């Protein structure tokens, strides 16, 4: 990581350039080509002035007062996956998301008189082990943790993290905290993890549905964007469109990945992550917590069973395949093996930018037209915010989480969504509109947030596995899930 002095110089240089260069609006940002940056310093600055941190129509401000922490060092630990990190960038590169994160951290150093040290940015298991070891040793090594949701929820229930309601300056009524998470993550006034716009992976790992627009146009498939707008984009409609799409491309008379299909779930079929996203998209939830802290397992309802059977049929119809070429279903769409495939938004950013064809983005399908709105989940692999029970300064931690979240709302998220996704990745204006519908429809509830590695998410693959067996498999798992979630809730209601 660059030194604090060099970081401040780069930040001030960028501000100077911005002062003399008119920035484009959100809708027009990102017209420059960041990939063409050479090693020449003047070229690098030129690109930064064009693309770094697009303007937003409304600048939101936090309520953190003026604070001076006297040059205190700040150390963050967090998951780094798919080559990107929510928490740091080493230098200005001309790539809009990277530079927005760099400038955010530089702005925090300047504002609070702190110095960010080299973060622990690695896999979630290593981060988890490091936090556990420092907590047990009473060592205040880390000020903020941004680690994987599934791992964090497990660690929180093992006593490694503080109740965020006890951290000063955190204002969960602000827009940078998703409303659905605020309503769901706290129980008995205890809150061990949270998502904010500081977690760019909460945007990136949001599930959507992609389709190969070139093939759909050639086949005369109806306007899918209009279906979404009219509320007609449902599981049944997806089944109807894809069921008859099968072409023996290689002519060998065998259904294999050399052919073309209507739909794919990828090499893993309906696994826990995609299964949870599709269920939540279809209006289902894992469970309900009653006022007396007893639970109702909503996956056991007749409606949930009907939805699961629809997805089983979709995944096993003639026009669907288990694509074995790559774990990402997106690749099946790009290689014209399948027309439709579920994909996370960062898959487009990380894997489809160089795709020469045309693809479209849709929300996940609703259960039926009676469902009021579209819905989706962010994958449990995304990062969330937590604070170790051993920290050196709660004021420092709270001020930084709040201020970094606000800055990210104004600058980092627009850099990712408006520029990186919607300008650089989307192939048509309709997909930009659809991406916004996807982002606006994200939901999470307590049972998903605190699922850890033992909850319902990890049972779904088995529930979906065999036709007609959903009800019996649910019953066989219910007692274990009762105990699993009762233990979770016990952590919140015991003093």
Secondary structure, DSSP 8 states (H G I E B T S, - for coil): ---HHHHHHHHHHHHHHHHTS----GGG---S-GGG--S-HHHHHHHHHHHSS---SS-----------TTEEE-EEEEEETTEESS--SS--S-HHHHHHHHHHHHHHHHHTEEE---EEE-HHHHHHHHHHHHHHT----SEEEEEHHHHHHHHHTT-B--GGGSTT--TTSTTB-HHHHHHH-BTTB---B-BTT-THHHHTBEEEEEEHHHHHHTT---HHHHHHTT--BHHHHHHHHTT-EE-TT-SSS-STTSEEEEE--TT-S-HHHHHHHHHHTT--SEEE-TTS-EEEGGGSHHHHHHHHHHHHHHHSTTEE---S-SSHHHHHHTTSEEEEEEEHHHHHHHSTT--S-EEEE---BSSTTS-S--B-B-TTSEEEE-BS--S-HHHHHHHHHHHHHHIIIIIHHIIIIIIITTTT-SSHHHHHHHHHHHHTB---HHHHT-TTTSGGGGHHHHTTSTT-HHHHHHHHHHHHHHHHHHHHHHHH--
